[in-house]
Amino acid sequence: MEKDIHNKEQQIIQKLITDLELINLDENANVEQVIETIRHLINKPPLTNIEYKGNWENELEIANQTITKLEKELKEEQTPFGEDLQVIKNLELTSLTELFVQVNNYYQEQIQQAANYQQVVNARQAFIQEQLSQKQNTLSVVNQPKQELIQSPKNEDIILKVALIGSLITIGGLIVRMQNVKRNKQIKN
């Protein structure tokens, strides 16, 4: 069983390396190395508006796809690892409020009224998608001198970084929880 957990962790690490194009890591990388590489990439200098928008959106999309895949693997239970659904709802609302300052009533109600974990995730994803599309609509390239194009939009940069970090934290949490579930099943057997 321990070997199965290790193999699953390696598969997840390989998926992160491939999907996030972490080219400086090899197949023997561990979780700490992946986290450090991602942390380094987050802290690198900002790109121009046009490069910036496409680059972060691609990375965020890849992270969201990874989260979706992991959530499907955990769909066997109503909530991941038997967590109380109300606790998950409260955590989601708290984290969204921290990321976006204000969550409109519609999405708060969607999350509070969710009957299972998947509905909570769907409401969260819809809210994040709406926030990103609103921010994307505000990004417009106007004829500006070249030196102004190089300046990174600070609010969008922060929002996309926070969303990426939140996605990565979620992935890390799911990995840890998957290991705990497997250990618990191993202990029960």
N, C-alpha and C positions, 0 to 999 in steps of 0.2 A: 504494500500500500504506500509506503514512504517513497518507493521508486516511482509509483504512479503520480504522486503529488509532485515529485521533482520533475518528471517528464511533462506534466501539465504546465508547471511553472516555466519550464524551458520553452514550451510551445507558445505560451503567452509572450514571453520575452522576445522570441523570434518574430512573432507577429508584430510587436511594437517596433522592433528594429526595422522590419521590412516596410510596414505601413508608414512609419514616421521617417523613413529613409535615414536612419542613423548609421551612415556609412562608415564611421570610425569605430564601430563595434563589430566584434566577430561573433561566431555562433556560441562561444563559451562565455559570453557576457552574463553578469548577474544583475539582479534587480537594482542594486546600488549603482552600478555602472550606467544602467539605462537612465535612472533618475538623474544622476550627475550630468549625463550628456544632454538630457532634456533641459535641465536647469541652465546649462551653458548656452543652449540654443535660445532659450527665452531671454537671457541677459545680453545677447549680442546686439550690436548697434542697429537702430531702426533702418528700414529700407525706405525707398521713395514711396509716395502714396500709391502708385499703381502696383509696384512690386509688393508692397506691404499688404494691400487688400487681398490680393490673390494668394499670397503665401500663407498668411494666418488663416484665411478661410479654408484653404486646403488642409492645413494641419488640424484645424478644428474639426473639419468633416471626417478626416481619418480617425481622430480620437473618438468622435461620436459613433462612427461605424464600429470601432473596437468595443465601445461601451455597449452598443446594441447587440453585438455578437455575444459578449459575456452575459448580458442580461437574458438572452435567449437560452443560453446554457443553464442558467439558474432558474428558468421558468417552471421547473418541476414543482417548486414550492410556491405558495401564494405570495410570500415575501421572502427575500433572500435570507437564508439561514435562520428562519423562524423569528425574525425581528417583528416587534409589534408594529402594525401598519400605522397606527396613530403617531408613534415615535418617528417613523420614516416621514410621514406627512409634515410633522413639525420641523424636522431637520431640513427637508426640502424647502419649505417656506422661509426658514431662517437663512439658509445659504443663498437663496434667490434674492432675498432682501439685502443681504450683505453685498452681493454682486451687483445688483441693479438699483439699490436704494429703495425702490418702490415696486411692488407687484400689484397690478391692478386687480380689482375685485373679482373679475371673471375668472382669472387663473387661480386666485386664492380659493374660490368656491370649487373649481374643478379639482384641485388637489384635495381639499377637505372632503369632498363628496366621493372621492375615488373609492371603489369597493375592493380594489386589489393593487398590488405594486405596479403592474403594467400600466394601469390608468394614471397613477401618480407620475410615472416616467413619461407617458405621452403628454400630459399636461405641462410638465416641466420643459420637455423638448419643444413643444409648441410655443411656450412663452419665450424661451431663449431664441428660437427661430424668428419670432416676431421682433424681438429686441435687435437682433442682428440685421434683419431686413430694414428696420427703421434707421439704424446707423448706416447701413449701406446706402440708403436713399439720400442721406445727408452728405455722403462723399461724392462730390462732383469736381471734376477737374476743370477749372476755369483757366483761361489764358493768364498765366502768372509767369513772372520771371523764373528762370530755372532754379535759382537758389531757394525760392519759396516752395517749389515742388519737392525739394529734398526734405523739408521739415515734416516730421511724422505727426499725424493728428494724435494728440495726447489722449483724449477720451477714448477714441476707438482702440488705440493701442492698449490701453489699460483694460478695457472691456474684453477684448479678444484674448489678452494674456490671462486674465482672471478666468475666463471661460475655458481656456485650454488647461490651466492649472486645475480648475475644478474637475474637468474631465479626467485628467491624469490622476487626481486624488481618488476619484470614483473608481478608476481602473485598479489602482493600488488597493483600495478597500475591498473591491470584489475579489482580487487575487488572495488577499489575506483571509477573507471570509470563506472562499472556496477551500483553502487549506484547512481552516478550522472545521468545516463541515466534514471533510474527508477524514480528518483526525478523529472527530466524534464518531463517525461511522465505523472507523477502524477500532475504536475503543469498544463500541457496542458489539462488534463482531468478535 
